[in-house]
Amino acid sequence: MQINSSILKAQEKPYREPTGLNNWYVELGGAALLYSINYERILYKSSSLGWTGRLGMSYGFAAGRFLNSIDLNRNSVISPFTTSLLLGSSDRKEKLEIGGGFTLITKSPTEQEIAYSGILGFRVIETNKVCFRISYTPIIREGKFQNWFGVSIGKNFAL
């Protein structure tokens, strides 16, 4: 009686970080409070550190109180402006994101509000350039601190 055994190992391809310096993504929650469409530019990139700047936009289709903590006005335009540091090696797709910024909330042509926000998050950019983010985004609005979260999906691209 002869018993043969063999071990087969699948060889993973090493991760290659996408070379594009731009990201676009849709975010639910986050600095724009309910949702936003965002453009992000990678301003600096090294083997272990990145620095980004982001501009987003959202429109308040309805007035109401969301998750019993965020009040929004109908027809408001919400624009988050943030900057973040991305910490993590370029040979890994996972990055820690730490940042902050402000959100301009335009309630009417004569009434604006600025809400400040922080970002503590985790992001993954796959080899196929799909970007996924999840973040804790505390917001200071009208002098009150509010815990908030965001989740994003988008795409990395080069110009």
C-alpha positions as a Markdown table, in Angstrom:
| # | Residue | x | y | z |
|---|---|---|---|---|
| 1 | Met | 0.0 | 0.0 | 0.0 |
| 2 | Gln | 1.4 | 3.4 | -1.0 |
| 3 | Ile | 0.1 | 6.7 | 0.1 |
| 4 | Asn | 1.0 | 9.8 | -1.7 |
| 5 | Ser | 0.4 | 13.2 | -0.5 |
| 6 | Ser | 1.3 | 16.5 | -1.9 |
| 7 | Ile | 0.8 | 20.0 | -0.7 |
| 8 | Leu | -0.2 | 22.7 | -3.2 |
| 9 | Lys | 0.2 | 26.3 | -2.3 |
| 10 | Ala | -1.3 | 29.0 | -4.3 |
| 11 | Gln | 1.2 | 31.8 | -4.9 |
| 12 | Glu | -0.2 | 35.2 | -4.2 |
| 13 | Lys | 0.9 | 38.0 | -6.4 |
| 14 | Pro | 2.6 | 40.8 | -4.5 |
| 15 | Tyr | 0.4 | 43.8 | -4.0 |
| 16 | Arg | 1.2 | 46.7 | -6.3 |
| 17 | Glu | -0.2 | 50.0 | -5.1 |
| 18 | Pro | -2.1 | 51.9 | -7.9 |
| 19 | Thr | -0.2 | 54.8 | -9.3 |
| 20 | Gly | -3.1 | 57.2 | -9.7 |
| 21 | Leu | -3.0 | 60.3 | -7.5 |
| 22 | Asn | -6.8 | 60.9 | -7.6 |
| 23 | Asn | -9.8 | 59.2 | -5.9 |
| 24 | Trp | -13.5 | 59.8 | -6.3 |
| 25 | Tyr | -15.9 | 58.1 | -4.0 |
| 26 | Val | -19.5 | 58.2 | -2.6 |
| 27 | Glu | -19.7 | 58.4 | 1.1 |
| 28 | Leu | -22.6 | 57.6 | 3.4 |
| 29 | Gly | -22.5 | 59.5 | 6.6 |
| 30 | Gly | -19.0 | 61.1 | 7.2 |
| 31 | Ala | -18.2 | 64.8 | 7.2 |
| 32 | Ala | -21.1 | 65.7 | 4.9 |
| 33 | Leu | -23.5 | 64.3 | 7.6 |
| 34 | Leu | -25.8 | 62.2 | 5.4 |
| 35 | Tyr | -24.1 | 61.5 | 2.0 |
| 36 | Ser | -21.6 | 63.1 | -0.4 |
| 37 | Ile | -19.8 | 62.7 | -3.7 |
| 38 | Asn | -16.1 | 63.4 | -3.2 |
| 39 | Tyr | -12.9 | 64.1 | -5.1 |
| 40 | Glu | -9.6 | 63.5 | -3.3 |
| 41 | Arg | -6.1 | 64.3 | -4.4 |
| 42 | Ile | -3.0 | 62.6 | -3.0 |
| 43 | Leu | -0.8 | 65.6 | -2.3 |
| 44 | Tyr | 2.2 | 63.6 | -1.1 |
| 45 | Lys | 3.2 | 60.0 | -1.3 |
| 46 | Ser | 6.1 | 58.0 | 0.1 |
| 47 | Ser | 6.8 | 54.4 | 0.9 |
| 48 | Ser | 5.0 | 54.7 | 4.3 |
| 49 | Leu | 3.1 | 58.0 | 4.3 |
| 50 | Gly | 0.5 | 59.8 | 2.2 |
| 51 | Trp | -1.2 | 63.1 | 2.5 |
| 52 | Thr | -4.6 | 63.9 | 0.9 |
| 53 | Gly | -6.9 | 66.8 | 0.4 |
| 54 | Arg | -10.6 | 66.3 | -0.3 |
| 55 | Leu | -13.6 | 68.3 | -1.5 |
| 56 | Gly | -17.1 | 66.9 | -1.4 |
| 57 | Met | -20.6 | 68.0 | -2.2 |
| 58 | Ser | -24.1 | 67.0 | -1.2 |
| 59 | Tyr | -27.6 | 68.4 | -1.4 |
| 60 | Gly | -30.3 | 68.2 | 1.2 |
| 61 | Phe | -33.4 | 66.9 | -0.6 |
| 62 | Ala | -35.5 | 66.7 | 2.6 |
| 63 | Ala | -35.5 | 68.3 | 6.1 |
| 64 | Gly | -35.4 | 66.2 | 9.1 |
| 65 | Arg | -33.5 | 64.7 | 12.0 |
| 66 | Phe | -31.4 | 61.7 | 11.2 |
| 67 | Leu | -30.4 | 59.0 | 13.7 |
| 68 | Asn | -31.8 | 61.3 | 16.4 |
| 69 | Ser | -28.7 | 63.5 | 16.3 |
| 70 | Ile | -28.2 | 65.3 | 12.9 |
| 71 | Asp | -30.6 | 68.0 | 11.8 |
| 72 | Leu | -30.7 | 68.9 | 8.1 |
| 73 | Asn | -32.6 | 71.6 | 6.3 |
| 74 | Arg | -34.3 | 71.1 | 3.0 |
| 75 | Asn | -32.4 | 72.6 | 0.0 |
| 76 | Ser | -29.1 | 72.9 | 1.9 |
| 77 | Val | -25.8 | 72.4 | 0.1 |
| 78 | Ile | -23.2 | 70.6 | 2.2 |
| 79 | Ser | -19.5 | 70.7 | 1.3 |
| 80 | Pro | -16.9 | 68.9 | 3.3 |
| 81 | Phe | -13.2 | 70.0 | 3.0 |
| 82 | Thr | -10.8 | 67.7 | 4.7 |
| 83 | Thr | -7.1 | 66.7 | 4.8 |
| 84 | Ser | -5.7 | 63.4 | 6.0 |
| 85 | Leu | -2.5 | 61.5 | 6.6 |
| 86 | Leu | -2.4 | 57.9 | 5.3 |
| 87 | Leu | -0.2 | 55.7 | 7.4 |
| 88 | Gly | 0.9 | 52.3 | 6.0 |
| 89 | Ser | 3.5 | 50.7 | 3.8 |
| 90 | Ser | 3.1 | 51.0 | 0.0 |
| 91 | Asp | 3.4 | 47.2 | -0.3 |
| 92 | Arg | 0.2 | 46.8 | 1.7 |
| 93 | Lys | -3.3 | 47.8 | 0.5 |
| 94 | Glu | -4.5 | 48.7 | 4.0 |
| 95 | Lys | -3.9 | 52.2 | 5.4 |
| 96 | Leu | -4.8 | 54.0 | 8.6 |
| 97 | Glu | -6.3 | 57.4 | 8.0 |
| 98 | Ile | -6.0 | 60.3 | 10.4 |
| 99 | Gly | -7.3 | 63.8 | 9.6 |
| 100 | Gly | -9.7 | 66.6 | 10.0 |
| 101 | Gly | -11.4 | 69.6 | 8.4 |
| 102 | Phe | -14.6 | 71.5 | 8.2 |
| 103 | Thr | -17.9 | 71.2 | 6.4 |
| 104 | Leu | -19.7 | 74.3 | 5.0 |
| 105 | Ile | -23.4 | 74.0 | 5.3 |
| 106 | Thr | -25.3 | 76.5 | 3.2 |
| 107 | Lys | -28.9 | 76.7 | 4.4 |
| 108 | Ser | -29.9 | 79.6 | 2.2 |
| 109 | Pro | -28.1 | 82.2 | 0.1 |
| 110 | Thr | -27.6 | 84.3 | 3.3 |
| 111 | Glu | -27.2 | 81.7 | 5.9 |
| 112 | Gln | -24.2 | 79.4 | 6.2 |
| 113 | Glu | -22.8 | 77.3 | 9.0 |
| 114 | Ile | -19.3 | 75.7 | 9.5 |
| 115 | Ala | -19.1 | 72.4 | 11.3 |
| 116 | Tyr | -15.7 | 71.0 | 12.2 |
| 117 | Ser | -14.9 | 67.3 | 11.9 |
| 118 | Gly | -12.1 | 64.8 | 12.6 |
| 119 | Ile | -11.3 | 61.6 | 10.8 |
| 120 | Leu | -10.0 | 58.3 | 12.2 |
| 121 | Gly | -10.4 | 55.6 | 9.6 |
| 122 | Phe | -9.3 | 52.6 | 7.7 |
| 123 | Arg | -9.0 | 52.4 | 3.9 |
| 124 | Val | -8.2 | 49.8 | 1.4 |
| 125 | Ile | -7.2 | 50.4 | -2.2 |
| 126 | Glu | -7.2 | 47.2 | -4.2 |
| 127 | Thr | -4.9 | 46.5 | -7.2 |
| 128 | Asn | -7.9 | 47.0 | -9.5 |
| 129 | Lys | -8.1 | 50.6 | -8.0 |
| 130 | Val | -11.3 | 50.2 | -6.0 |
| 131 | Cys | -11.2 | 52.2 | -2.9 |
| 132 | Phe | -13.1 | 51.3 | 0.3 |
| 133 | Arg | -13.1 | 53.5 | 3.4 |
| 134 | Ile | -14.7 | 53.3 | 6.8 |
| 135 | Ser | -14.2 | 56.1 | 9.4 |
| 136 | Tyr | -15.2 | 57.5 | 12.7 |
| 137 | Thr | -16.0 | 61.2 | 12.0 |
| 138 | Pro | -16.8 | 63.2 | 15.2 |
| 139 | Ile | -18.4 | 66.5 | 14.3 |
| 140 | Ile | -18.6 | 69.8 | 16.3 |
| 141 | Arg | -21.7 | 71.6 | 15.1 |
| 142 | Glu | -23.3 | 74.6 | 16.8 |
| 143 | Gly | -21.0 | 74.1 | 19.8 |
| 144 | Lys | -22.1 | 70.5 | 20.3 |
| 145 | Phe | -20.0 | 67.3 | 19.9 |
| 146 | Gln | -21.6 | 64.5 | 17.9 |
| 147 | Asn | -20.3 | 61.0 | 17.3 |
| 148 | Trp | -20.6 | 60.2 | 13.6 |
| 149 | Phe | -19.4 | 57.5 | 11.2 |
| 150 | Gly | -18.9 | 57.2 | 7.4 |
| 151 | Val | -18.4 | 54.5 | 4.9 |
| 152 | Ser | -17.2 | 55.1 | 1.3 |
| 153 | Ile | -16.6 | 53.3 | -1.9 |
| 154 | Gly | -15.0 | 54.7 | -5.0 |
| 155 | Lys | -12.2 | 54.4 | -7.6 |
| 156 | Asn | -8.5 | 55.5 | -7.8 |
| 157 | Phe | -7.5 | 57.1 | -11.1 |
| 158 | Ala | -4.7 | 59.0 | -12.9 |
| 159 | Leu | -5.2 | 62.1 | -15.0 |
